[in-house]
């Protein structure tokens, strides 16, 4: 009798833990509604399996995606985050090291400055890795001050060769034999290293536009000098993606500026206890007290007050932000605002329109004057302060380097970097304009108003106080972002799969979120459209029209908001002694 066929072998039953994992493979990642705490983020695909053309692309050529949840920062293509990490020496950068102990030799060498800011602050300074971009007169001053202060390492990024014009104000080139034709950073390297042999000075002769965003992850502070507005914007976007502090600065003869975006910075003020107890609270739109500790020192009652400052991006502060309320409500203070602010904003816009060129002929001068007048009016400044004499003086200074001006601005920037690393002093917030004609260097807190400003400065005392970076802990991203703490809010500009709302936050299973009627989820790199196929306006156009980003325009155009209507920011502008 024929035997019945044996049943097909059944696959071995997977362990319970493996079964649970396989069941959850297609589930939506769960994140707390407030965006805090540990989370499982979708991983970047293996870069070896991605489009080679996309992987070979460089930062400036990437399509940009306007997204309000990214705080109106032009967001590069997220595929760029899968690029391999690369430092100047070709190694993979590690996360910033913790402050190391200071040796007895270091204490003897840095004795005077340790007396000023303490051993703990000096340890943080000696552990810092700083990137300095473009080696001109201003960068010479910054490098000198940082190296003498004893930072851990300084990497100088510059692909330009020395010309005869560089020999006037760049003192690091004075002892170089036949410097013309040499790389600017390499020519200055021996003199910089000689200032302090304990500091590691590295040279990167590549161009900044050849670097992907992950390049900037290996540095604690990134300082970009003497670049155009688009380059400042791209570098600032990359530093935000990697949670790194950013400074931008330039000089134009007797005029210059300094900008800082520290994202979110905590610092401690040591002082004697006053008559009124200090409590955690919101002090201004950008500054809050988050912790107060008291102690007894002899007969004195002392307190350590931890404050937190929030910052805006270059994209917003350089053009879209108005003056703070303490200026707009006072005609006297509006008259005191230097017209150099309007002229610098006009110069940035002019250079964007002219491919990086400065005004050089009659038509250029006419165009620049028109833009400067518009910027001056948008800030709410009186027209009589922007005189033809000032415009002529500003234009005549373009393209020149004056050593004393570079020394003043470079000293201010380097001092703020030291204060930020040591976390002992209030930082610059967030723009300084140097007007050499009046010998003033004033600070202007420039932050956007309305919904855009609320998005940019979203971390307030009303929300849980969390560590720097906006997440409850370090979140690690895929192959290309290996070793980089990643802010989950940066996922807002990535493709939006099922389970993601337009804002970019992940929806826990079983929870629905409202969807804008008629709106279609955009494909990566494409402009969003509404239900009729009509393209929605960009973030810039929506902000200018005074309506939320990503929505269709109304039937009747709305009036643009008054650019000079702003809220109070920080303390009044501080004047630096020059």
C-alpha positions, 0 to 999 in steps of 0.5 A: 500500500502506498504511503501518504506523502510526508507533510512538508517541513514547517519552518522553525518557530522564531523566538518570541522576541524575534516575532515581536520585532518582525511584527513591529517592522512595518509599524509607525515609529512611536515618539512622545507627543512633545518630541522628547525621549528615546525614539526609533528614527527611520535610517538613511539608506546605505550610501553604496546603494544610492544614486551615485550622482546624488552622492557625488553632488556637493552642498551648493548644488542641492535643491532646497526645500522650504519647510516651516517646521525647519524654522524657515532654514533652506534645507539641503537635500537630505540625501546629503546626510548620507555622505561619508564623514571627512575631516581635513586629515581624512579621518572620521571625526568623533563626537566632541571630547569631554574636557580633559584635566589640565596639567601642572605645566598648563596651569603655569602657562595659562596662569593669568587667564585661569585667574580670570575665568577658572580652571573648569573653563580653561579645560573646556577651552583646551578641549575645543576644536575650532574651524576657521574658514577663509584666511584674510586679515580678520581671520588672522586676528581671530586665529591669533587670539584663539591660539594664544588662549589655548584651544585644543585644535584649529583647522583653517579651511581656505583654497585661495592663493596669496596675492599682492593684496593679501600682504597689506593687513595679514601679518602672518604672511610678513615673514614668509619667503615668496608668499605670492602663489602659495595657499593662504592657509598653508603660508600662514601656518608656521607663524600661527603654530609658533604662537602656541606649540600646544595647539594643533593647527591643521590646514585644509586647502579644499574649498568650503563648497566642496564639503558636505554637511557632515564635515562640520560635525567634527568641530565645536565651533565653526567660524566663517569669515569674508564670504557672501551671504549664500555661503554663510547661509549654507554653512549655517544650515550645515552647522544647525544639522550637526548641532554646532555653533556658528559665527559669521563675520566680514570687514569692508574697510572701516565697516564690518559685522559679526553674527552668531548662531549658537542654536541654544546656549547655557551659561552660568552667572556667579553673583551675590544673592540679592534682596529678591530671590532669583527664580527660574523664569522667562526674561526675554524672548530669547533668554530664560533662567533655567536653574538657580543654586545658592551656597555660602562663601565665608560671610557671603551668600552666593548664587549660581544662575544658569541662563539659556539663550536661543538664537536665530539663523543667518537666513532670518537675521540677515534680512527678514528680522526687524529691530527689537521693540526698544528701538521701534518704540523710541524715535531717539534710538531709531536715529542712533541705529547705524545706517551701516546695517541697512548698507550691509543688508543691501550689499548681501542682496546685491551680491546675491543678484550679481553673483558675488560681485560688489558694485563697480559701475554707475548702474551698480551704484544706482541699484545698490542705492535703491536696495539700501533705501528699501532696507533702511525703510523696512527697518523703520529708520528715519530716511535722513540717517542714510545720507549720500555721504554715508553711502559714498563712504561705505561704497568706497570702503568695499574690498579693502582691509584695514588692520585696526578694524580687523583687530577690533572685530576679530578680538570681539569674535574671539572673546565671545568664542572663549566666553561661549566655550567657558560658559561663564558670560552672556554671549553676543545676541546676535548681530554686531555692526562695526561703524568705523566712521563713528567709532561704534560697535553696537549689538542688535538682537535681530529675530523675526516676528509673528509665527515665523519668530515663534517657530524659530524661538520655540524652546521657552520656559513653558516647555520642559527644560531639556539639554542642548540640542532639543532632544532628551538624548543623543539620537544617532542617524544612519551610515553617513551620520554615524557618530553625529548627535541628530536633532529629530526636528531636522526630519521635517524636510525629509520625504513624508511617509505614512504616519507623518504629518506635514509638520514633520513629527511622527504620529503614534499609532492610533492617533490622528492629526488634522490635515489641511484640506486639499493639500497634497504631500510633496515629493522630495525636491518638488514644490508643494501643490494644492488640490487643483495642481496649483503650486503653493507659495514658498516659505519666503513668499508666504512670510512676505504675504503675512500668512502661514507657510504652505497654504494657498494665497487668498482671493484678495492679496493681504498686506505685507506685515510692517517689517519694523513691528517687533517685540523686545529682545535682550538688553539694549545694545552694548557699545564696545570700547574701540 
